Amino acid sequence: MGRILVVDDEINVIRLLQKFLVSKDYDVCTAVDGRTAVEKVRELKPQIVLLDILMPGMNGMDTLKEIKKFEPDTVVIMVTAVIDEELAKSSIQLGAFDYITKPINLDYLETCLLVKMQQLEKQ
């Protein structure tokens, strides 16, 4: 289907998303921090990045900014446990495609990914 990078400092979240996405035939790679995520985007060129916002070190917002500097067409979906309208607006203004709160609704995530993958295929 496509390559997705899952970025989260919580290993259980990574495992859950990886298992779910692999079951949907996505090629999944993972990172546990922002710096590693930036390196993997440069190296692996995923179509979509699922990016946690609250991470130690380089947080998700800074990671988003960095990714958009060199890969502006990479689709980034922010994932967070914090429901914050201003943060959601800011992430969209910085180039995020969507903002999903934890616990993640896997049906919504799947729909979001399918829509975006179809749009990418048409480009």
MOCORCOR-V342606 format. One record per backbone hydrogen bond with DSSP energy under -1.0 kcal/mol. CO is the residue of the C=O (numbers start at 0). NH is the residue of the N-H. E is the energy in kcal/mol with one decimal. If there is no record, write none. Layout:
BEGIN
CO;NH;E + CO;NH;E
END
This chain:
BEGIN
1;26;-2.7 + 2;46;-1.5 + 2;47;-1.6 + 3;28;-2.4 + 4;49;-3.1 + 5;30;-2.1 + 6;51;-2.2 + 9;13;-1.9 + 10;14;-2.7 + 11;15;-2.2 + 12;16;-2.6 + 13;17;-3.0 + 14;18;-2.6 + 15;19;-2.3 + 16;20;-3.0 + 17;21;-2.6 + 18;22;-1.8 + 20;25;-2.3 + 21;24;-1.9 + 26;3;-2.8 + 28;5;-2.7 + 30;7;-1.9 + 32;36;-1.9 + 33;37;-2.4 + 34;38;-2.0 + 35;39;-2.5 + 36;40;-2.3 + 37;41;-2.1 + 38;42;-2.3 + 39;43;-3.2 + 40;44;-1.5 + 46;74;-2.2 + 47;4;-2.5 + 48;76;-3.2 + 49;6;-3.1 + 50;78;-2.9 + 52;54;-1.1 + 52;59;-3.0 + 58;62;-2.2 + 59;63;-2.7 + 60;64;-2.2 + 61;65;-2.2 + 62;66;-2.7 + 63;67;-2.5 + 64;68;-1.2 + 65;69;-1.0 + 66;70;-2.6 + 70;73;-1.7 + 74;48;-2.8 + 75;96;-3.2 + 76;50;-2.7 + 77;99;-3.4 + 78;52;-1.6 + 79;101;-2.8 + 83;87;-2.4 + 84;88;-2.6 + 85;89;-2.7 + 86;90;-2.4 + 87;91;-2.0 + 88;92;-2.6 + 89;93;-1.7 + 90;95;-2.7 + 91;94;-1.4 + 97;77;-2.5 + 99;79;-2.2 + 104;108;-2.5 + 105;109;-2.6 + 106;110;-2.2 + 107;111;-2.7 + 108;112;-2.6 + 109;113;-2.6 + 110;114;-2.5 + 111;115;-2.2 + 112;116;-2.8 + 113;117;-2.3 + 114;118;-1.9 + 115;119;-2.3 + 116;120;-2.2 + 117;121;-1.3
END
